């Protein structure tokens, strides 16, 4: 499993946290995600053979937020 921390712009509340985590956890190959809206980050544990960086970015964007470069 690969672990990565993404910087997410725009999260400001508990609802934001849940939305980002739900979208990431819906990806096949994501084992775990934990967003922290106060820090603007989300930790993700995933199978890098089935999930790409673009997949992670797309899930965050689907939730309505942006992954910072």
VMD Tcl script that draws the C-alpha trace (Angstrom):
set ca {
  {0.00 0.00 0.00}
  {1.06 3.54 -0.76}
  {0.39 6.44 1.59}
  {0.18 10.02 0.42}
  {-0.88 13.35 1.89}
  {-2.68 15.71 -0.48}
  {-3.09 19.44 0.09}
  {-6.74 20.28 -0.56}
  {-7.94 23.84 -1.09}
  {-11.38 24.99 -0.03}
  {-12.25 22.63 2.84}
  {-13.68 24.59 5.76}
  {-15.97 22.32 7.80}
  {-16.93 18.80 8.82}
  {-19.15 18.42 5.76}
  {-16.13 19.16 3.56}
  {-14.16 16.46 5.37}
  {-16.90 13.87 4.85}
  {-17.41 14.79 1.18}
  {-13.72 14.40 0.34}
  {-13.35 11.16 2.29}
  {-16.46 9.62 0.71}
  {-15.30 10.37 -2.84}
  {-11.83 8.96 -2.18}
  {-13.16 5.88 -0.39}
  {-15.44 5.17 -3.37}
  {-12.37 4.57 -5.54}
  {-11.59 0.89 -5.94}
  {-8.13 0.44 -4.44}
  {-8.39 3.12 -1.74}
  {-8.10 1.48 1.66}
  {-8.35 4.58 3.86}
  {-8.66 8.35 3.74}
  {-8.66 10.93 6.51}
  {-9.23 14.61 5.73}
  {-8.33 17.44 8.10}
  {-10.14 20.61 7.05}
  {-8.22 22.76 9.55}
  {-4.89 21.76 7.99}
  {-6.28 21.53 4.46}
  {-4.92 18.02 3.98}
  {-6.14 14.50 3.34}
  {-4.13 11.37 4.04}
  {-4.82 8.49 1.66}
  {-3.70 4.85 1.76}
  {-4.20 3.10 -1.57}
  {-3.02 0.42 -3.98}
  {-0.81 2.24 -6.48}
  {-1.31 -0.53 -9.04}
  {-5.01 0.36 -9.35}
  {-5.23 4.02 -8.29}
  {-3.30 6.86 -9.95}
  {-2.59 10.41 -8.79}
  {-5.11 11.55 -11.40}
  {-7.74 9.26 -9.86}
  {-7.13 10.81 -6.43}
  {-7.22 14.34 -7.84}
  {-10.42 13.55 -9.75}
  {-12.14 12.24 -6.62}
  {-11.26 15.39 -4.67}
  {-12.51 17.54 -7.55}
  {-15.73 15.49 -7.72}
  {-16.28 16.42 -4.07}
  {-15.96 20.09 -5.10}
  {-12.41 20.89 -3.98}
  {-9.00 21.37 -5.55}
  {-5.74 19.53 -4.94}
  {-2.95 22.08 -4.56}
  {0.24 21.43 -6.53}
}
mol new
graphics top color blue
foreach p $ca { graphics top sphere $p radius 0.5 }
foreach p [lrange $ca 0 end-1] q [lrange $ca 1 end] { graphics top cylinder $p $q radius 0.2 }
display resetview
